[in-house]
């Protein structure tokens, strides 16, 4: 299976996805969907997480690096004692410079980005499926504040860097955990499962200096046992590490209020044309309005 994205120059990037065949089988057939219930149970994800924390998982590291074509020279040198230690490896700071210009909105992570306007009914569309902002947040009162604003969806694949940063300085609320199951965040799942409603997630409100009150939701994916956020309520600094995902592809959703940001035109155009845009942690994706 070949996936197609666009980079920031507008070039179409084609990438082989070795997981797509399995996901198509699981989400695209009746037997596969019957198998999803145990596969997406939190218990299985927790057990997979424990295995990936153990030395027994080391054998997975070298084949994954080779198959995914990961350039390990970008990462800090380390001896990985488990697959999770490798998966949550730290990138060298010079390889992900953070744009510190206050009025520039930056990406919190390496990902494939889509941006949608939040309409009067507070719903947004992803790959022809519609999602209520209220159901994502489990709070209609909070969701109402973002009507007319922007919903930015950062989808991380398994070979992406899985640590994420604060997009601006300010203060943050505590992390509100919402239980769920662990579907994949691959687009094929959206055809049969309301992924962004059902998945385990953590919700934080960032009271930022330049972009107002921003909701950040980290969404766990299939075989992800943990969303690890480092901080509770308190002060935050632009570019500081907020947290990380352990083992698997995942998603970050940012919600912005009306008249707070202007997304970059290339990303809006790509979304309109049905392409996700490849972005890197710390790079500019919009400006303060």
Protein Blocks (a to p, Z undefined) as FASTA:
>chain_A
ZZddddfkopacddddfklmmmmmmmmpfklmmmmmmmmgmklmmmmmmmmmpmklmmmm
mmmmmmnopafklpccdddfbfklmmmpccdfklmccdfbfklccdfbdcddddddddfk
opaceehiacdfklmnopaklmmmmgoiacddddddfkbcfbdcdfbgcddddddddddd
dddfbfklmmmpcfklmpccdddddddfklopadddddddehiabdcdfbdcddddehia
fbdceeiiddddddddehkbccdfklmmmmmnopacdddehiafbdcZZ
